[in-house]
Amino acid sequence: MFTGLIETTGTLLAVTPTEGGTRITIASPTLTSRLNTGDSIAVNGVCLTALSIEPNAFPPRFSADLAAETIARTTLTHLQPDAILNLELPTPAGSPLGGHVVQGHVDGTATLLALSPITPTAPQTDWRLRIQLPDALTRYVVPQGSITIEGISLTVASIVGNDVEVAIIPHTYAATSLRTLVPGALLNIEVDVLGKYAERQQERPQEFTLTEQYLIANGY
């Protein structure tokens, strides 16, 4: 489980077709030395399994294999070499949840409409990010609710139709890939999983019951 609090950024080195799949290779001087083969890591909000870890390479790097479902649902194979990537390691059990519950299971992509400074002339300023969600995801988004964009836990400021706005503080803008984005970019989106569970329970209450015991057992 993740929380959407980005630990550091990495750099995309390559997306390479392999026999029967696709492999992504990422440079991360900060996190590579902390990885073991088989560890989970969130890359732009996508939970991947670290492989071919090379802490002594220049730059230090790791790879991960992309399943067909990952390729279909996310932006990872659309990125160009040297793209900046948001990285987060899983949250240890018992640690404070600074963001919200993030699974790393991307629901789909959204289009970046705008990323604008609130006070353009200020040395540091908040930003307003506006995206357009696909129809299938809008029902899970509510004002002041949580949403994960490119792996970042953010709070919805407003939603009108399919257009969603969130506020970005200066630290988040500077410490993540947001500073590199331009309008028209596709972004990985994970909606709040509790909203999906609630919908499922309402549709088929006989098949699923969201209990306190279930939430505790699954780290909520």
Contacts in CASP RR format, 6 or more apart in sequence:
PFRMAT RR
TARGET T0000
AUTHOR 0000-0000-0000
METHOD contacts of the structure
MODEL  1
MFTGLIETTGTLLAVTPTEGGTRITIASPTLTSRLNTGDSIAVNGVCLTA
LSIEPNAFPPRFSADLAAETIARTTLTHLQPDAILNLELPTPAGSPLGGH
VVQGHVDGTATLLALSPITPTAPQTDWRLRIQLPDALTRYVVPQGSITIE
GISLTVASIVGNDVEVAIIPHTYAATSLRTLVPGALLNIEVDVLGKYAER
QQERPQEFTLTEQYLIANGY
1 90 0 8 1.000
1 91 0 8 1.000
1 101 0 8 1.000
1 102 0 8 1.000
1 103 0 8 1.000
1 219 0 8 1.000
2 42 0 8 1.000
2 45 0 8 1.000
2 47 0 8 1.000
2 88 0 8 1.000
2 90 0 8 1.000
2 91 0 8 1.000
2 102 0 8 1.000
2 103 0 8 1.000
2 104 0 8 1.000
2 151 0 8 1.000
3 88 0 8 1.000
3 91 0 8 1.000
3 97 0 8 1.000
3 98 0 8 1.000
3 99 0 8 1.000
3 100 0 8 1.000
3 101 0 8 1.000
3 102 0 8 1.000
3 153 0 8 1.000
4 42 0 8 1.000
4 45 0 8 1.000
4 88 0 8 1.000
4 99 0 8 1.000
4 100 0 8 1.000
4 102 0 8 1.000
4 148 0 8 1.000
4 151 0 8 1.000
4 152 0 8 1.000
4 153 0 8 1.000
5 88 0 8 1.000
5 98 0 8 1.000
5 99 0 8 1.000
5 153 0 8 1.000
6 86 0 8 1.000
6 87 0 8 1.000
6 88 0 8 1.000
6 151 0 8 1.000
6 152 0 8 1.000
6 172 0 8 1.000
6 175 0 8 1.000
6 176 0 8 1.000
7 30 0 8 1.000
7 31 0 8 1.000
7 87 0 8 1.000
7 88 0 8 1.000
7 89 0 8 1.000
8 28 0 8 1.000
8 30 0 8 1.000
8 31 0 8 1.000
8 87 0 8 1.000
9 84 0 8 1.000
9 85 0 8 1.000
9 86 0 8 1.000
9 87 0 8 1.000
9 175 0 8 1.000
9 176 0 8 1.000
9 177 0 8 1.000
10 26 0 8 1.000
10 27 0 8 1.000
10 28 0 8 1.000
10 30 0 8 1.000
10 84 0 8 1.000
10 85 0 8 1.000
10 87 0 8 1.000
11 26 0 8 1.000
11 27 0 8 1.000
11 28 0 8 1.000
11 59 0 8 1.000
11 82 0 8 1.000
11 83 0 8 1.000
11 84 0 8 1.000
11 85 0 8 1.000
12 24 0 8 1.000
12 25 0 8 1.000
12 26 0 8 1.000
12 27 0 8 1.000
12 79 0 8 1.000
12 80 0 8 1.000
12 81 0 8 1.000
12 82 0 8 1.000
12 83 0 8 1.000
12 84 0 8 1.000
12 85 0 8 1.000
13 25 0 8 1.000
13 26 0 8 1.000
13 27 0 8 1.000
13 61 0 8 1.000
13 81 0 8 1.000
14 23 0 8 1.000
14 24 0 8 1.000
14 25 0 8 1.000
14 81 0 8 1.000
15 22 0 8 1.000
15 23 0 8 1.000
15 24 0 8 1.000
15 25 0 8 1.000
15 66 0 8 1.000
15 76 0 8 1.000
15 77 0 8 1.000
15 79 0 8 1.000
16 22 0 8 1.000
16 23 0 8 1.000
16 24 0 8 1.000
16 25 0 8 1.000
18 65 0 8 1.000
21 65 0 8 1.000
21 66 0 8 1.000
21 68 0 8 1.000
22 65 0 8 1.000
22 66 0 8 1.000
22 71 0 8 1.000
22 77 0 8 1.000
23 51 0 8 1.000
23 63 0 8 1.000
23 64 0 8 1.000
23 65 0 8 1.000
23 66 0 8 1.000
24 43 0 8 1.000
24 48 0 8 1.000
24 63 0 8 1.000
24 64 0 8 1.000
24 65 0 8 1.000
24 66 0 8 1.000
24 76 0 8 1.000
24 77 0 8 1.000
25 52 0 8 1.000
25 61 0 8 1.000
25 62 0 8 1.000
25 63 0 8 1.000
26 43 0 8 1.000
26 61 0 8 1.000
26 62 0 8 1.000
26 63 0 8 1.000
26 64 0 8 1.000
26 85 0 8 1.000
26 87 0 8 1.000
27 59 0 8 1.000
27 60 0 8 1.000
27 61 0 8 1.000
28 59 0 8 1.000
28 60 0 8 1.000
28 61 0 8 1.000
28 62 0 8 1.000
28 87 0 8 1.000
29 59 0 8 1.000
29 60 0 8 1.000
30 87 0 8 1.000
31 41 0 8 1.000
31 62 0 8 1.000
31 87 0 8 1.000
31 89 0 8 1.000
32 53 0 8 1.000
32 54 0 8 1.000
32 55 0 8 1.000
32 60 0 8 1.000
32 61 0 8 1.000
32 62 0 8 1.000
33 55 0 8 1.000
33 60 0 8 1.000
34 89 0 8 1.000
35 41 0 8 1.000
35 50 0 8 1.000
35 53 0 8 1.000
35 62 0 8 1.000
36 50 0 8 1.000
36 53 0 8 1.000
37 50 0 8 1.000
37 51 0 8 1.000
37 53 0 8 1.000
38 49 0 8 1.000
38 50 0 8 1.000
38 51 0 8 1.000
39 49 0 8 1.000
39 50 0 8 1.000
39 89 0 8 1.000
39 90 0 8 1.000
40 47 0 8 1.000
40 48 0 8 1.000
40 49 0 8 1.000
40 50 0 8 1.000
40 89 0 8 1.000
40 90 0 8 1.000
41 47 0 8 1.000
41 48 0 8 1.000
41 49 0 8 1.000
41 50 0 8 1.000
41 62 0 8 1.000
41 64 0 8 1.000
41 87 0 8 1.000
41 88 0 8 1.000
41 89 0 8 1.000
41 90 0 8 1.000
42 48 0 8 1.000
42 86 0 8 1.000
42 87 0 8 1.000
42 88 0 8 1.000
42 89 0 8 1.000
42 90 0 8 1.000
42 102 0 8 1.000
42 104 0 8 1.000
42 151 0 8 1.000
43 64 0 8 1.000
43 76 0 8 1.000
43 85 0 8 1.000
43 86 0 8 1.000
43 87 0 8 1.000
44 74 0 8 1.000
44 75 0 8 1.000
44 76 0 8 1.000
44 85 0 8 1.000
44 86 0 8 1.000
44 150 0 8 1.000
44 151 0 8 1.000
44 177 0 8 1.000
44 188 0 8 1.000
45 86 0 8 1.000
45 88 0 8 1.000
45 102 0 8 1.000
45 104 0 8 1.000
45 106 0 8 1.000
45 148 0 8 1.000
45 150 0 8 1.000
45 151 0 8 1.000
45 188 0 8 1.000
45 190 0 8 1.000
46 70 0 8 1.000
46 74 0 8 1.000
46 76 0 8 1.000
46 104 0 8 1.000
46 106 0 8 1.000
46 188 0 8 1.000
47 103 0 8 1.000
47 104 0 8 1.000
47 105 0 8 1.000
48 64 0 8 1.000
48 65 0 8 1.000
48 66 0 8 1.000
48 70 0 8 1.000
49 64 0 8 1.000
49 65 0 8 1.000
50 62 0 8 1.000
50 63 0 8 1.000
50 64 0 8 1.000
51 62 0 8 1.000
51 63 0 8 1.000
51 64 0 8 1.000
51 65 0 8 1.000
52 62 0 8 1.000
52 63 0 8 1.000
53 61 0 8 1.000
53 62 0 8 1.000
53 63 0 8 1.000
54 60 0 8 1.000
54 61 0 8 1.000
54 62 0 8 1.000
66 76 0 8 1.000
66 77 0 8 1.000
70 76 0 8 1.000
70 106 0 8 1.000
71 77 0 8 1.000
73 106 0 8 1.000
73 107 0 8 1.000
73 108 0 8 1.000
73 109 0 8 1.000
74 106 0 8 1.000
74 108 0 8 1.000
74 109 0 8 1.000
74 188 0 8 1.000
75 109 0 8 1.000
75 186 0 8 1.000
75 187 0 8 1.000
75 188 0 8 1.000
78 186 0 8 1.000
79 85 0 8 1.000
83 177 0 8 1.000
83 180 0 8 1.000
84 177 0 8 1.000
84 179 0 8 1.000
84 180 0 8 1.000
85 177 0 8 1.000
86 150 0 8 1.000
86 151 0 8 1.000
86 152 0 8 1.000
86 176 0 8 1.000
86 177 0 8 1.000
88 151 0 8 1.000
91 97 0 8 1.000
93 219 0 8 1.000
98 153 0 8 1.000
99 146 0 8 1.000
99 153 0 8 1.000
100 146 0 8 1.000
100 148 0 8 1.000
100 153 0 8 1.000
100 192 0 8 1.000
101 192 0 8 1.000
101 193 0 8 1.000
101 194 0 8 1.000
101 219 0 8 1.000
101 220 0 8 1.000
102 148 0 8 1.000
102 151 0 8 1.000
102 153 0 8 1.000
102 190 0 8 1.000
103 190 0 8 1.000
103 193 0 8 1.000
104 148 0 8 1.000
104 151 0 8 1.000
104 190 0 8 1.000
105 190 0 8 1.000
105 193 0 8 1.000
106 188 0 8 1.000
106 189 0 8 1.000
106 190 0 8 1.000
107 136 0 8 1.000
107 137 0 8 1.000
107 140 0 8 1.000
107 189 0 8 1.000
107 190 0 8 1.000
107 191 0 8 1.000
108 134 0 8 1.000
108 137 0 8 1.000
108 188 0 8 1.000
108 189 0 8 1.000
109 134 0 8 1.000
109 186 0 8 1.000
109 187 0 8 1.000
109 188 0 8 1.000
109 189 0 8 1.000
110 131 0 8 1.000
110 132 0 8 1.000
110 133 0 8 1.000
110 134 0 8 1.000
110 137 0 8 1.000
110 149 0 8 1.000
110 164 0 8 1.000
110 186 0 8 1.000
110 187 0 8 1.000
110 189 0 8 1.000
111 131 0 8 1.000
111 132 0 8 1.000
111 184 0 8 1.000
111 185 0 8 1.000
111 186 0 8 1.000
111 187 0 8 1.000
112 129 0 8 1.000
112 130 0 8 1.000
112 131 0 8 1.000
112 181 0 8 1.000
112 182 0 8 1.000
112 183 0 8 1.000
112 184 0 8 1.000
112 185 0 8 1.000
112 186 0 8 1.000
112 187 0 8 1.000
113 130 0 8 1.000
113 131 0 8 1.000
113 132 0 8 1.000
113 163 0 8 1.000
113 183 0 8 1.000
113 184 0 8 1.000
114 128 0 8 1.000
114 129 0 8 1.000
114 130 0 8 1.000
114 183 0 8 1.000
115 127 0 8 1.000
115 128 0 8 1.000
115 129 0 8 1.000
115 130 0 8 1.000
115 168 0 8 1.000
115 178 0 8 1.000
115 181 0 8 1.000
115 183 0 8 1.000
116 127 0 8 1.000
116 128 0 8 1.000
116 130 0 8 1.000
117 125 0 8 1.000
117 126 0 8 1.000
117 127 0 8 1.000
118 125 0 8 1.000
118 126 0 8 1.000
118 127 0 8 1.000
118 128 0 8 1.000
119 125 0 8 1.000
119 126 0 8 1.000
124 170 0 8 1.000
125 170 0 8 1.000
126 167 0 8 1.000
126 168 0 8 1.000
126 169 0 8 1.000
126 170 0 8 1.000
127 167 0 8 1.000
127 168 0 8 1.000
127 170 0 8 1.000
127 173 0 8 1.000
127 178 0 8 1.000
128 157 0 8 1.000
128 165 0 8 1.000
128 166 0 8 1.000
128 167 0 8 1.000
128 168 0 8 1.000
129 149 0 8 1.000
129 154 0 8 1.000
129 165 0 8 1.000
129 166 0 8 1.000
129 167 0 8 1.000
129 168 0 8 1.000
129 178 0 8 1.000
130 163 0 8 1.000
130 164 0 8 1.000
130 165 0 8 1.000
131 149 0 8 1.000
131 163 0 8 1.000
131 164 0 8 1.000
131 187 0 8 1.000
131 189 0 8 1.000
132 162 0 8 1.000
132 163 0 8 1.000
132 164 0 8 1.000
133 141 0 8 1.000
133 162 0 8 1.000
133 163 0 8 1.000
133 164 0 8 1.000
133 189 0 8 1.000
134 162 0 8 1.000
135 162 0 8 1.000
137 189 0 8 1.000
137 191 0 8 1.000
138 159 0 8 1.000
138 161 0 8 1.000
138 162 0 8 1.000
138 164 0 8 1.000
139 199 0 8 1.000
140 191 0 8 1.000
140 192 0 8 1.000
140 195 0 8 1.000
140 196 0 8 1.000
140 199 0 8 1.000
141 147 0 8 1.000
141 156 0 8 1.000
141 159 0 8 1.000
141 164 0 8 1.000
141 191 0 8 1.000
142 156 0 8 1.000
142 159 0 8 1.000
143 156 0 8 1.000
143 157 0 8 1.000
143 158 0 8 1.000
143 159 0 8 1.000
144 155 0 8 1.000
144 156 0 8 1.000
144 157 0 8 1.000
145 155 0 8 1.000
145 156 0 8 1.000
145 192 0 8 1.000
146 153 0 8 1.000
146 154 0 8 1.000
146 155 0 8 1.000
146 156 0 8 1.000
146 192 0 8 1.000
147 154 0 8 1.000
147 155 0 8 1.000
147 156 0 8 1.000
147 164 0 8 1.000
147 166 0 8 1.000
147 189 0 8 1.000
147 190 0 8 1.000
147 191 0 8 1.000
147 192 0 8 1.000
148 154 0 8 1.000
148 188 0 8 1.000
148 189 0 8 1.000
148 190 0 8 1.000
148 191 0 8 1.000
149 166 0 8 1.000
149 187 0 8 1.000
149 188 0 8 1.000
149 189 0 8 1.000
150 176 0 8 1.000
150 177 0 8 1.000
150 178 0 8 1.000
150 187 0 8 1.000
150 188 0 8 1.000
151 188 0 8 1.000
151 190 0 8 1.000
152 172 0 8 1.000
152 176 0 8 1.000
152 178 0 8 1.000
154 166 0 8 1.000
154 167 0 8 1.000
154 168 0 8 1.000
154 172 0 8 1.000
155 166 0 8 1.000
155 167 0 8 1.000
156 164 0 8 1.000
156 165 0 8 1.000
156 166 0 8 1.000
157 165 0 8 1.000
157 166 0 8 1.000
157 167 0 8 1.000
158 164 0 8 1.000
158 165 0 8 1.000
159 165 0 8 1.000
168 178 0 8 1.000
172 178 0 8 1.000
173 179 0 8 1.000
181 187 0 8 1.000
194 220 0 8 1.000
197 208 0 8 1.000
197 210 0 8 1.000
198 210 0 8 1.000
200 207 0 8 1.000
200 208 0 8 1.000
201 208 0 8 1.000
201 209 0 8 1.000
201 210 0 8 1.000
END
